[in-house]
Amino acid sequence: MENGKCSTFHSFSILNFPFSIPEVPLIHHSTYRRSPLLPGSHLETIVPTVFRRVDGVDYERERIDLPDGDFLDLDWLDGGHRRLVLLTHGLEGDTGRQYVRGMAKIFHQKKWDVLAWNCRSCSGEMNRAQRMYHHGDIADIGEVIAHALHTKDYGTVVLSGFSMGANISMKFLGVHGREVPEPVRAAVVFSAPTDLRAGAEILDRPENFIYYRRFLFYLKQKIVVKNQQYPGVIDLENFKKIKVWRDFDEYFSAPLNGFRDAADFYEKSSPQNFMAGIAVPTLLVQALNDPILPPVCYPKDLCEKHPHLYLEMPRHGGHVGFWHPGKEFAWSERRAVEFVEGKI
């Protein structure tokens, strides 16, 4: 290890690949190869969501209260280990999503405790506060980490996040830098829309209609419920003004969460504005064919110069995909274990 950058070669024993590659901040030769059954980024993205099932993950749920009177629902796999992986789901996801359950299962098999947490409004019950959750909210993940360290004796904590959860994890690490709790030692994140303005614009493309409509459908349902909780705070007539994704952020995401407007929300929530401060080994995996990641979300220049940021860019994988039908674990799950256990 020289100047924080590993210059040696390592073997992919967990992945059962017969060769080694150099572990450097910009990983040019990813080991992921897509399934011939999933030819194309949209199939790689959608098929795991619809068809993958992860059995044998039996969470124990805990509810914690937050300083503002709200709550979070946490799902544990507690094996009494001193190592913890903290999992953060994506936009309109939850701890039951296949990508969360798969990561939980593989780490638990490797003798880690697992804490998968649900963002506000995502656990099956609407949260109490006027606000909900968003890509740049790092206070809640901070509360979850503090709760885990206060209640259990963990010597090592690793963060893993997916899409929005990847953003939250990296922004948390970047903002707090060397001041993160001492047990937090590494992170592995996938498919992060690190620039929210550009991420909103790419959702407007005709070929991404299915993602745009899905996100908007579920978020609008929550906005309606929030309006019932706080009558008059939200103007539902603004639904009619939504023509592009930025409109939703302008009329709903920003005001609900205390931002001046969409531009203010994008600037203060995009992890790319904070990632330079990350002070623990962090692997960011961005598939080059991800249908909803624009070019700016592949921060090659930053990662080439950063002592702790590792950027891996498989040619394929889709958005939070990386799965071969019939396989118990996705490549992303095996890759996460391989990276983490090589760094701590």
DOPAKE-880921 format. One record per residue (C-alpha): residue number from 1; residue in one letter; x negated, y negated, z. Coordinates in pm, 1 decimal. Layout:
<sites>
<site i="NUM" aa="A" X="X" Y="Y" Z="Z"/>
...
</sites>
This chain:
<sites>
<site i="1" aa="M" X="0.0" Y="0.0" Z="0.0"/>
<site i="2" aa="E" X="-159.3" Y="-326.5" Z="-113.5"/>
<site i="3" aa="N" X="-2.3" Y="-670.2" Z="-55.7"/>
<site i="4" aa="G" X="331.3" Y="-504.0" Z="8.4"/>
<site i="5" aa="K" X="333.0" Y="-327.3" Z="-328.6"/>
<site i="6" aa="C" X="287.4" Y="45.1" Z="-357.2"/>
<site i="7" aa="S" X="28.4" Y="127.0" Z="-621.2"/>
<site i="8" aa="T" X="27.0" Y="503.9" Z="-582.6"/>
<site i="9" aa="F" X="227.4" Y="769.5" Z="-765.0"/>
<site i="10" aa="H" X="504.7" Y="968.7" Z="-600.8"/>
<site i="11" aa="S" X="684.0" Y="1290.0" Z="-692.9"/>
<site i="12" aa="F" X="1059.7" Y="1326.1" Z="-744.6"/>
<site i="13" aa="S" X="1088.6" Y="1640.5" Z="-534.5"/>
<site i="14" aa="I" X="1447.3" Y="1567.3" Z="-432.3"/>
<site i="15" aa="L" X="1546.9" Y="1518.8" Z="-792.9"/>
<site i="16" aa="N" X="1356.1" Y="1829.5" Z="-902.2"/>
<site i="17" aa="F" X="1176.0" Y="1645.4" Z="-1179.3"/>
<site i="18" aa="P" X="835.6" Y="1797.4" Z="-1266.4"/>
<site i="19" aa="F" X="652.6" Y="1467.4" Z="-1307.9"/>
<site i="20" aa="S" X="564.5" Y="1154.0" Z="-1116.1"/>
<site i="21" aa="I" X="601.2" Y="785.7" Z="-1194.6"/>
<site i="22" aa="P" X="438.4" Y="482.7" Z="-1035.7"/>
<site i="23" aa="E" X="645.3" Y="309.8" Z="-766.6"/>
<site i="24" aa="V" X="609.2" Y="-53.9" Z="-865.2"/>
<site i="25" aa="P" X="848.7" Y="-348.7" Z="-823.9"/>
<site i="26" aa="L" X="965.3" Y="-319.3" Z="-1185.6"/>
<site i="27" aa="I" X="1041.5" Y="45.4" Z="-1258.0"/>
<site i="28" aa="H" X="1028.6" Y="82.4" Z="-1635.1"/>
<site i="29" aa="H" X="1084.5" Y="457.8" Z="-1657.9"/>
<site i="30" aa="S" X="1398.4" Y="561.1" Z="-1472.4"/>
<site i="31" aa="T" X="1465.7" Y="931.0" Z="-1431.2"/>
<site i="32" aa="Y" X="1840.4" Y="899.9" Z="-1494.5"/>
<site i="33" aa="R" X="1976.0" Y="1072.2" Z="-1804.2"/>
<site i="34" aa="R" X="2345.9" Y="1046.7" Z="-1879.5"/>
<site i="35" aa="S" X="2571.1" Y="1346.0" Z="-1926.6"/>
<site i="36" aa="P" X="2650.2" Y="1436.6" Z="-2289.1"/>
<site i="37" aa="L" X="3010.7" Y="1461.7" Z="-2170.3"/>
<site i="38" aa="L" X="3017.0" Y="1087.0" Z="-2103.8"/>
<site i="39" aa="P" X="2896.7" Y="912.3" Z="-2418.9"/>
<site i="40" aa="G" X="2936.0" Y="543.5" Z="-2350.8"/>
<site i="41" aa="S" X="2929.6" Y="291.9" Z="-2068.9"/>
<site i="42" aa="H" X="3305.8" Y="281.8" Z="-2017.1"/>
<site i="43" aa="L" X="3333.4" Y="659.1" Z="-1979.4"/>
<site i="44" aa="E" X="3035.8" Y="660.1" Z="-1743.1"/>
<site i="45" aa="T" X="3213.2" Y="396.1" Z="-1535.1"/>
<site i="46" aa="I" X="3571.7" Y="522.5" Z="-1541.5"/>
<site i="47" aa="V" X="3544.2" Y="902.4" Z="-1535.0"/>
<site i="48" aa="P" X="3383.3" Y="926.4" Z="-1187.2"/>
<site i="49" aa="T" X="3644.1" Y="688.9" Z="-1049.6"/>
<site i="50" aa="V" X="3932.1" Y="895.3" Z="-1183.7"/>
<site i="51" aa="F" X="3807.9" Y="1252.5" Z="-1168.8"/>
<site i="52" aa="R" X="3528.0" Y="1288.7" Z="-915.7"/>
<site i="53" aa="R" X="3620.6" Y="1436.1" Z="-577.7"/>
<site i="54" aa="V" X="3384.0" Y="1446.7" Z="-279.2"/>
<site i="55" aa="D" X="3490.0" Y="1700.4" Z="-16.6"/>
<site i="56" aa="G" X="3356.7" Y="1759.2" Z="331.3"/>
<site i="57" aa="V" X="3343.3" Y="1396.4" Z="447.7"/>
<site i="58" aa="D" X="3549.1" Y="1366.1" Z="765.2"/>
<site i="59" aa="Y" X="3513.9" Y="1015.7" Z="899.6"/>
<site i="60" aa="E" X="3590.0" Y="906.6" Z="1253.3"/>
<site i="61" aa="R" X="3752.3" Y="562.6" Z="1240.8"/>
<site i="62" aa="E" X="3676.6" Y="280.2" Z="1479.7"/>
<site i="63" aa="R" X="3830.2" Y="-67.7" Z="1481.9"/>
<site i="64" aa="I" X="3624.6" Y="-361.2" Z="1604.2"/>
<site i="65" aa="D" X="3749.8" Y="-710.0" Z="1679.4"/>
<site i="66" aa="L" X="3577.4" Y="-1011.7" Z="1528.9"/>
<site i="67" aa="P" X="3503.3" Y="-1347.4" Z="1693.4"/>
<site i="68" aa="D" X="3773.2" Y="-1520.6" Z="1484.7"/>
<site i="69" aa="G" X="4044.1" Y="-1280.8" Z="1605.6"/>
<site i="70" aa="D" X="4038.7" Y="-1059.5" Z="1296.9"/>
<site i="71" aa="F" X="3930.3" Y="-695.5" Z="1278.6"/>
<site i="72" aa="L" X="3724.7" Y="-451.4" Z="1074.0"/>
<site i="73" aa="D" X="3780.0" Y="-78.3" Z="1034.9"/>
<site i="74" aa="L" X="3462.4" Y="129.9" Z="1044.3"/>
<site i="75" aa="D" X="3430.1" Y="492.8" Z="935.2"/>
<site i="76" aa="W" X="3158.4" Y="702.4" Z="1098.6"/>
<site i="77" aa="L" X="2979.1" Y="1028.8" Z="1039.9"/>
<site i="78" aa="D" X="2808.5" Y="1053.5" Z="1376.8"/>
<site i="79" aa="G" X="2563.1" Y="1339.9" Z="1417.7"/>
<site i="80" aa="G" X="2372.0" Y="1192.5" Z="1708.7"/>
<site i="81" aa="H" X="2075.3" Y="1099.4" Z="1489.1"/>
<site i="82" aa="R" X="1856.5" Y="793.5" Z="1537.7"/>
<site i="83" aa="R" X="1868.4" Y="698.9" Z="1168.4"/>
<site i="84" aa="L" X="2171.2" Y="515.6" Z="1026.1"/>
<site i="85" aa="V" X="2273.6" Y="431.7" Z="670.8"/>
<site i="86" aa="L" X="2527.6" Y="149.5" Z="642.5"/>
<site i="87" aa="L" X="2748.9" Y="164.9" Z="331.8"/>
<site i="88" aa="T" X="2934.5" Y="-131.5" Z="178.4"/>
<site i="89" aa="H" X="3194.7" Y="-73.9" Z="-94.9"/>
<site i="90" aa="G" X="3276.3" Y="-276.9" Z="-403.7"/>
<site i="91" aa="L" X="3550.5" Y="-522.7" Z="-496.8"/>
<site i="92" aa="E" X="3892.6" Y="-379.4" Z="-406.9"/>
<site i="93" aa="G" X="3721.5" Y="-60.6" Z="-292.3"/>
<site i="94" aa="D" X="3714.1" Y="107.9" Z="45.1"/>
<site i="95" aa="T" X="3528.3" Y="382.3" Z="231.1"/>
<site i="96" aa="G" X="3732.9" Y="650.7" Z="55.9"/>
<site i="97" aa="R" X="3589.3" Y="576.5" Z="-288.0"/>
<site i="98" aa="Q" X="3394.1" Y="861.8" Z="-441.3"/>
<site i="99" aa="Y" X="3071.9" Y="661.9" Z="-462.2"/>
<site i="100" aa="V" X="3086.5" Y="582.8" Z="-88.5"/>
<site i="101" aa="R" X="3179.9" Y="936.0" Z="12.6"/>
<site i="102" aa="G" X="2906.5" Y="1084.5" Z="-205.1"/>
<site i="103" aa="M" X="2640.5" Y="861.4" Z="-50.9"/>
<site i="104" aa="A" X="2776.3" Y="934.2" Z="296.2"/>
<site i="105" aa="K" X="2766.5" Y="1308.8" Z="235.3"/>
<site i="106" aa="I" X="2411.4" Y="1329.1" Z="105.4"/>
<site i="107" aa="F" X="2265.4" Y="1113.9" Z="381.5"/>
<site i="108" aa="H" X="2454.7" Y="1305.2" Z="648.5"/>
<site i="109" aa="Q" X="2315.8" Y="1631.1" Z="508.9"/>
<site i="110" aa="K" X="1967.9" Y="1477.2" Z="541.2"/>
<site i="111" aa="K" X="2022.2" Y="1418.0" Z="915.0"/>
<site i="112" aa="W" X="2129.1" Y="1056.0" Z="904.8"/>
<site i="113" aa="D" X="2426.4" Y="902.3" Z="1080.4"/>
<site i="114" aa="V" X="2656.2" Y="717.2" Z="841.2"/>
<site i="115" aa="L" X="2861.0" Y="403.6" Z="896.6"/>
<site i="116" aa="A" X="3085.9" Y="311.3" Z="602.9"/>
<site i="117" aa="W" X="3278.8" Y="-7.2" Z="670.6"/>
<site i="118" aa="N" X="3587.7" Y="-155.0" Z="510.4"/>
<site i="119" aa="C" X="3587.1" Y="-523.4" Z="425.4"/>
<site i="120" aa="R" X="3877.1" Y="-731.1" Z="554.9"/>
<site i="121" aa="S" X="4208.5" Y="-623.4" Z="396.8"/>
<site i="122" aa="C" X="4052.1" Y="-309.9" Z="241.8"/>
<site i="123" aa="S" X="4121.6" Y="-40.3" Z="503.2"/>
<site i="124" aa="G" X="4491.2" Y="5.5" Z="425.2"/>
<site i="125" aa="E" X="4613.8" Y="-271.0" Z="657.0"/>
<site i="126" aa="M" X="4610.6" Y="-641.0" Z="578.4"/>
<site i="127" aa="N" X="4371.1" Y="-837.3" Z="795.1"/>
<site i="128" aa="R" X="4504.0" Y="-1095.1" Z="1041.2"/>
<site i="129" aa="A" X="4313.2" Y="-1409.0" Z="942.8"/>
<site i="130" aa="Q" X="4414.5" Y="-1648.7" Z="668.1"/>
<site i="131" aa="R" X="4099.8" Y="-1557.1" Z="476.3"/>
<site i="132" aa="M" X="4017.6" Y="-1215.9" Z="326.7"/>
<site i="133" aa="Y" X="3676.3" Y="-1103.4" Z="197.3"/>
<site i="134" aa="H" X="3441.4" Y="-1204.7" Z="-81.7"/>
<site i="135" aa="H" X="3108.0" Y="-1134.3" Z="-251.5"/>
<site i="136" aa="G" X="2910.7" Y="-1378.9" Z="-40.8"/>
<site i="137" aa="D" X="3046.3" Y="-1296.6" Z="304.9"/>
<site i="138" aa="I" X="2750.8" Y="-1183.4" Z="516.2"/>
<site i="139" aa="A" X="2887.9" Y="-1266.5" Z="861.6"/>
<site i="140" aa="D" X="3098.3" Y="-949.2" Z="873.1"/>
<site i="141" aa="I" X="2816.6" Y="-713.0" Z="775.3"/>
<site i="142" aa="G" X="2610.7" Y="-884.7" Z="1043.0"/>
<site i="143" aa="E" X="2880.7" Y="-805.9" Z="1298.3"/>
<site i="144" aa="V" X="2888.4" Y="-441.9" Z="1187.0"/>
<site i="145" aa="I" X="2510.5" Y="-405.0" Z="1216.4"/>
<site i="146" aa="A" X="2508.7" Y="-571.5" Z="1558.1"/>
<site i="147" aa="H" X="2789.9" Y="-343.0" Z="1677.0"/>
<site i="148" aa="A" X="2608.4" Y="-30.5" Z="1558.1"/>
<site i="149" aa="L" X="2284.7" Y="-131.4" Z="1728.4"/>
<site i="150" aa="H" X="2463.9" Y="-231.3" Z="2048.7"/>
<site i="151" aa="T" X="2660.5" Y="90.4" Z="2085.0"/>
<site i="152" aa="K" X="2408.7" Y="349.9" Z="1960.0"/>
<site i="153" aa="D" X="2033.2" Y="398.7" Z="1985.4"/>
<site i="154" aa="Y" X="1919.1" Y="363.6" Z="1625.1"/>
<site i="155" aa="G" X="1552.6" Y="323.6" Z="1549.4"/>
<site i="156" aa="T" X="1608.0" Y="292.2" Z="1174.2"/>
<site i="157" aa="V" X="1889.2" Y="132.4" Z="973.4"/>
<site i="158" aa="V" X="1914.0" Y="133.7" Z="593.7"/>
<site i="159" aa="L" X="2166.5" Y="-64.6" Z="389.8"/>
<site i="160" aa="S" X="2329.9" Y="67.9" Z="74.8"/>
<site i="161" aa="G" X="2591.8" Y="-116.3" Z="-127.5"/>
<site i="162" aa="F" X="2779.2" Y="-89.6" Z="-452.7"/>
<site i="163" aa="S" X="2868.7" Y="-377.7" Z="-685.1"/>
<site i="164" aa="M" X="3013.3" Y="-640.5" Z="-447.6"/>
<site i="165" aa="G" X="2872.3" Y="-440.3" Z="-156.7"/>
<site i="166" aa="A" X="2529.9" Y="-459.2" Z="-321.6"/>
<site i="167" aa="N" X="2567.9" Y="-837.6" Z="-335.2"/>
<site i="168" aa="I" X="2664.0" Y="-857.6" Z="31.2"/>
<site i="169" aa="S" X="2374.1" Y="-635.5" Z="136.1"/>
<site i="170" aa="M" X="2111.9" Y="-828.9" Z="-60.1"/>
<site i="171" aa="K" X="2241.6" Y="-1171.5" Z="37.6"/>
<site i="172" aa="F" X="2236.1" Y="-1066.4" Z="404.4"/>
<site i="173" aa="L" X="1875.5" Y="-951.2" Z="374.1"/>
<site i="174" aa="G" X="1773.6" Y="-1258.2" Z="175.3"/>
<site i="175" aa="V" X="1931.8" Y="-1514.2" Z="405.8"/>
<site i="176" aa="H" X="1791.8" Y="-1358.4" Z="722.6"/>
<site i="177" aa="G" X="1455.5" Y="-1256.0" Z="579.3"/>
<site i="178" aa="R" X="1215.3" Y="-1154.0" Z="852.3"/>
<site i="179" aa="E" X="1481.7" Y="-1231.3" Z="1113.1"/>
<site i="180" aa="V" X="1695.0" Y="-924.7" Z="1030.8"/>
<site i="181" aa="P" X="1728.0" Y="-687.0" Z="1326.4"/>
<site i="182" aa="E" X="1404.0" Y="-492.4" Z="1365.2"/>
<site i="183" aa="P" X="1556.7" Y="-147.8" Z="1295.3"/>
<site i="184" aa="V" X="1672.0" Y="-260.7" Z="946.8"/>
<site i="185" aa="R" X="1393.5" Y="-111.9" Z="735.8"/>
<site i="186" aa="A" X="1513.5" Y="-78.1" Z="372.9"/>
<site i="187" aa="A" X="1801.6" Y="-105.8" Z="126.4"/>
<site i="188" aa="V" X="1918.2" Y="67.1" Z="-190.1"/>
<site i="189" aa="V" X="2190.4" Y="-101.2" Z="-394.0"/>
<site i="190" aa="F" X="2361.1" Y="-36.5" Z="-725.4"/>
<site i="191" aa="S" X="2532.6" Y="-236.4" Z="-1001.5"/>
<site i="192" aa="A" X="2512.9" Y="-578.9" Z="-839.1"/>
<site i="193" aa="P" X="2669.2" Y="-878.2" Z="-1018.7"/>
<site i="194" aa="T" X="2396.6" Y="-1098.2" Z="-873.1"/>
<site i="195" aa="D" X="2513.7" Y="-1411.1" Z="-1058.9"/>
<site i="196" aa="L" X="2885.7" Y="-1453.0" Z="-990.3"/>
<site i="197" aa="R" X="2949.4" Y="-1720.7" Z="-1250.5"/>
<site i="198" aa="A" X="2811.2" Y="-1503.4" Z="-1528.6"/>
<site i="199" aa="G" X="2981.9" Y="-1199.3" Z="-1377.0"/>
<site i="200" aa="A" X="3317.3" Y="-1375.6" Z="-1392.9"/>
<site i="201" aa="E" X="3263.0" Y="-1474.7" Z="-1755.4"/>
<site i="202" aa="I" X="3180.3" Y="-1122.5" Z="-1871.7"/>
<site i="203" aa="L" X="3506.4" Y="-993.7" Z="-1723.5"/>
<site i="204" aa="D" X="3688.3" Y="-1215.8" Z="-1972.9"/>
<site i="205" aa="R" X="3556.3" Y="-1022.7" Z="-2272.6"/>
<site i="206" aa="P" X="3824.6" Y="-821.6" Z="-2457.9"/>
<site i="207" aa="E" X="3633.4" Y="-495.1" Z="-2412.5"/>
<site i="208" aa="N" X="3646.6" Y="-543.6" Z="-2033.6"/>
<site i="209" aa="F" X="4021.8" Y="-591.5" Z="-2022.4"/>
<site i="210" aa="I" X="4074.5" Y="-275.0" Z="-1816.5"/>
<site i="211" aa="Y" X="3847.7" Y="-398.7" Z="-1534.3"/>
<site i="212" aa="Y" X="3988.7" Y="-750.3" Z="-1544.0"/>
<site i="213" aa="R" X="4346.6" Y="-627.9" Z="-1519.9"/>
<site i="214" aa="R" X="4274.9" Y="-372.8" Z="-1248.1"/>
<site i="215" aa="F" X="4097.2" Y="-617.8" Z="-1018.8"/>
<site i="216" aa="L" X="4355.3" Y="-888.6" Z="-1079.1"/>
<site i="217" aa="F" X="4651.6" Y="-655.4" Z="-1020.6"/>
<site i="218" aa="Y" X="4536.4" Y="-544.5" Z="-676.0"/>
<site i="219" aa="L" X="4408.8" Y="-883.6" Z="-565.4"/>
<site i="220" aa="K" X="4734.5" Y="-1053.9" Z="-661.8"/>
<site i="221" aa="Q" X="4926.0" Y="-804.2" Z="-449.2"/>
<site i="222" aa="K" X="4712.1" Y="-898.4" Z="-150.6"/>
<site i="223" aa="I" X="4756.2" Y="-1268.5" Z="-218.4"/>
<site i="224" aa="V" X="5134.3" Y="-1219.4" Z="-205.7"/>
<site i="225" aa="V" X="5106.9" Y="-1047.2" Z="134.4"/>
<site i="226" aa="K" X="4872.1" Y="-1319.8" Z="261.1"/>
<site i="227" aa="N" X="5128.4" Y="-1578.9" Z="154.4"/>
<site i="228" aa="Q" X="5387.9" Y="-1396.8" Z="365.1"/>
<site i="229" aa="Q" X="5152.4" Y="-1414.1" Z="663.6"/>
<site i="230" aa="Y" X="5074.1" Y="-1784.2" Z="609.3"/>
<site i="231" aa="P" X="5367.1" Y="-1944.0" Z="423.7"/>
<site i="232" aa="G" X="5277.2" Y="-2257.7" Z="232.8"/>
<site i="233" aa="V" X="4901.6" Y="-2211.6" Z="246.9"/>
<site i="234" aa="I" X="4885.6" Y="-2046.7" Z="-95.0"/>
<site i="235" aa="D" X="5064.8" Y="-2171.0" Z="-405.2"/>
<site i="236" aa="L" X="5174.4" Y="-1857.5" Z="-587.9"/>
<site i="237" aa="E" X="5272.1" Y="-2070.1" Z="-886.9"/>
<site i="238" aa="N" X="4900.9" Y="-2084.5" Z="-962.3"/>
<site i="239" aa="F" X="4923.1" Y="-1724.4" Z="-1080.6"/>
<site i="240" aa="K" X="5069.1" Y="-1868.7" Z="-1400.1"/>
<site i="241" aa="K" X="4755.0" Y="-2076.6" Z="-1454.0"/>
<site i="242" aa="I" X="4517.2" Y="-1780.9" Z="-1459.4"/>
<site i="243" aa="K" X="4378.4" Y="-1749.4" Z="-1811.3"/>
<site i="244" aa="V" X="4022.6" Y="-1641.5" Z="-1729.1"/>
<site i="245" aa="W" X="3864.9" Y="-1490.4" Z="-1417.1"/>
<site i="246" aa="R" X="3721.6" Y="-1822.6" Z="-1305.7"/>
<site i="247" aa="D" X="4078.6" Y="-1948.9" Z="-1268.9"/>
<site i="248" aa="F" X="4148.8" Y="-1684.6" Z="-1005.4"/>
<site i="249" aa="D" X="3839.7" Y="-1791.2" Z="-813.7"/>
<site i="250" aa="E" X="3930.6" Y="-2158.7" Z="-852.3"/>
<site i="251" aa="Y" X="4287.5" Y="-2124.2" Z="-723.9"/>
<site i="252" aa="F" X="4251.2" Y="-1838.0" Z="-476.2"/>
<site i="253" aa="S" X="3904.2" Y="-1702.5" Z="-390.4"/>
<site i="254" aa="A" X="3750.7" Y="-2042.5" Z="-323.0"/>
<site i="255" aa="P" X="4024.0" Y="-2215.7" Z="-117.3"/>
<site i="256" aa="L" X="4114.5" Y="-1903.8" Z="81.7"/>
<site i="257" aa="N" X="3754.8" Y="-1860.6" Z="192.2"/>
<site i="258" aa="G" X="3655.9" Y="-2218.2" Z="261.7"/>
<site i="259" aa="F" X="3479.6" Y="-2315.4" Z="-61.6"/>
<site i="260" aa="R" X="3531.1" Y="-2643.7" Z="-243.1"/>
<site i="261" aa="D" X="3599.1" Y="-2480.7" Z="-579.9"/>
<site i="262" aa="A" X="3486.0" Y="-2190.5" Z="-796.8"/>
<site i="263" aa="A" X="3149.7" Y="-2352.7" Z="-871.3"/>
<site i="264" aa="D" X="3081.1" Y="-2393.5" Z="-499.1"/>
<site i="265" aa="F" X="3186.2" Y="-2031.8" Z="-439.4"/>
<site i="266" aa="Y" X="2954.3" Y="-1903.1" Z="-711.9"/>
<site i="267" aa="E" X="2654.5" Y="-2104.8" Z="-593.7"/>
<site i="268" aa="K" X="2684.6" Y="-2014.1" Z="-226.6"/>
<site i="269" aa="S" X="2780.2" Y="-1649.2" Z="-278.3"/>
<site i="270" aa="S" X="2552.7" Y="-1530.3" Z="-559.1"/>
<site i="271" aa="P" X="2274.5" Y="-1318.2" Z="-403.9"/>
<site i="272" aa="Q" X="2034.2" Y="-1418.5" Z="-680.8"/>
<site i="273" aa="N" X="2002.1" Y="-1752.3" Z="-499.5"/>
<site i="274" aa="F" X="1883.3" Y="-1576.7" Z="-183.4"/>
<site i="275" aa="M" X="1704.5" Y="-1257.8" Z="-289.9"/>
<site i="276" aa="A" X="1358.9" Y="-1417.1" Z="-275.6"/>
<site i="277" aa="G" X="1388.2" Y="-1407.8" Z="103.9"/>
<site i="278" aa="I" X="1424.5" Y="-1028.4" Z="126.9"/>
<site i="279" aa="A" X="1155.9" Y="-889.6" Z="356.7"/>
<site i="280" aa="V" X="1220.7" Y="-512.5" Z="354.9"/>
<site i="281" aa="P" X="1179.5" Y="-264.5" Z="66.6"/>
<site i="282" aa="T" X="1490.6" Y="-297.6" Z="-147.5"/>
<site i="283" aa="L" X="1570.9" Y="-98.3" Z="-459.5"/>
<site i="284" aa="L" X="1816.3" Y="-259.1" Z="-701.3"/>
<site i="285" aa="V" X="1944.5" Y="-20.5" Z="-969.9"/>
<site i="286" aa="Q" X="2112.6" Y="-186.0" Z="-1270.7"/>
<site i="287" aa="A" X="2208.8" Y="30.3" Z="-1567.8"/>
<site i="288" aa="L" X="2123.2" Y="-145.3" Z="-1892.2"/>
<site i="289" aa="N" X="2457.9" Y="-41.3" Z="-2039.8"/>
<site i="290" aa="D" X="2665.5" Y="-164.4" Z="-1744.7"/>
<site i="291" aa="P" X="2975.9" Y="-312.0" Z="-1912.6"/>
<site i="292" aa="I" X="3029.7" Y="-585.3" Z="-1653.1"/>
<site i="293" aa="L" X="2672.8" Y="-699.9" Z="-1581.7"/>
<site i="294" aa="P" X="2549.2" Y="-989.6" Z="-1798.4"/>
<site i="295" aa="P" X="2175.4" Y="-1024.4" Z="-1878.5"/>
<site i="296" aa="V" X="2114.4" Y="-1273.6" Z="-1597.0"/>
<site i="297" aa="C" X="2196.9" Y="-998.8" Z="-1345.0"/>
<site i="298" aa="Y" X="1873.1" Y="-816.5" Z="-1429.6"/>
<site i="299" aa="P" X="1625.7" Y="-1034.1" Z="-1231.1"/>
<site i="300" aa="K" X="1307.2" Y="-898.4" Z="-1386.9"/>
<site i="301" aa="D" X="1094.3" Y="-1208.7" Z="-1332.0"/>
<site i="302" aa="L" X="1179.7" Y="-1223.7" Z="-962.1"/>
<site i="303" aa="C" X="1119.5" Y="-854.7" Z="-901.5"/>
<site i="304" aa="E" X="788.3" Y="-851.7" Z="-1089.9"/>
<site i="305" aa="K" X="649.6" Y="-1106.8" Z="-844.8"/>
<site i="306" aa="H" X="828.7" Y="-999.5" Z="-526.9"/>
<site i="307" aa="P" X="649.2" Y="-774.2" Z="-275.8"/>
<site i="308" aa="H" X="967.0" Y="-598.5" Z="-157.6"/>
<site i="309" aa="L" X="1217.8" Y="-600.9" Z="-447.0"/>
<site i="310" aa="Y" X="1220.5" Y="-301.0" Z="-680.4"/>
<site i="311" aa="L" X="1430.5" Y="-319.2" Z="-996.0"/>
<site i="312" aa="E" X="1516.4" Y="5.9" Z="-1174.4"/>
<site i="313" aa="M" X="1699.4" Y="-20.6" Z="-1505.8"/>
<site i="314" aa="P" X="1819.0" Y="314.1" Z="-1645.9"/>
<site i="315" aa="R" X="1929.4" Y="295.9" Z="-2008.7"/>
<site i="316" aa="H" X="2264.1" Y="446.5" Z="-1908.9"/>
<site i="317" aa="G" X="2483.9" Y="482.0" Z="-1602.5"/>
<site i="318" aa="G" X="2767.5" Y="237.7" Z="-1649.6"/>
<site i="319" aa="H" X="2894.7" Y="44.2" Z="-1349.1"/>
<site i="320" aa="V" X="2849.5" Y="244.2" Z="-1027.2"/>
<site i="321" aa="G" X="2848.7" Y="559.3" Z="-1238.3"/>
<site i="322" aa="F" X="2536.3" Y="780.0" Z="-1262.9"/>
<site i="323" aa="W" X="2735.3" Y="1103.3" Z="-1233.9"/>
<site i="324" aa="H" X="2730.4" Y="1429.1" Z="-1429.0"/>
<site i="325" aa="P" X="3069.7" Y="1606.7" Z="-1421.8"/>
<site i="326" aa="G" X="3045.7" Y="1921.1" Z="-1214.4"/>
<site i="327" aa="K" X="2750.0" Y="1803.6" Z="-1006.5"/>
<site i="328" aa="E" X="2795.3" Y="1774.5" Z="-631.2"/>
<site i="329" aa="F" X="2590.0" Y="1458.2" Z="-605.4"/>
<site i="330" aa="A" X="2545.5" Y="1165.4" Z="-841.1"/>
<site i="331" aa="W" X="2192.9" Y="1072.8" Z="-947.7"/>
<site i="332" aa="S" X="2232.3" Y="745.3" Z="-757.5"/>
<site i="333" aa="E" X="2283.0" Y="933.2" Z="-432.0"/>
<site i="334" aa="R" X="1976.1" Y="1150.2" Z="-477.8"/>
<site i="335" aa="R" X="1775.6" Y="847.9" Z="-588.9"/>
<site i="336" aa="A" X="1876.9" Y="654.0" Z="-277.7"/>
<site i="337" aa="V" X="1755.5" Y="929.7" Z="-47.2"/>
<site i="338" aa="E" X="1431.4" Y="964.5" Z="-243.8"/>
<site i="339" aa="F" X="1356.5" Y="591.2" Z="-224.9"/>
<site i="340" aa="V" X="1446.4" Y="549.3" Z="139.7"/>
<site i="341" aa="E" X="1254.6" Y="851.0" Z="264.9"/>
<site i="342" aa="G" X="952.1" Y="736.0" Z="66.3"/>
<site i="343" aa="K" X="957.8" Y="393.6" Z="230.3"/>
<site i="344" aa="I" X="1020.2" Y="451.9" Z="601.1"/>
</sites>
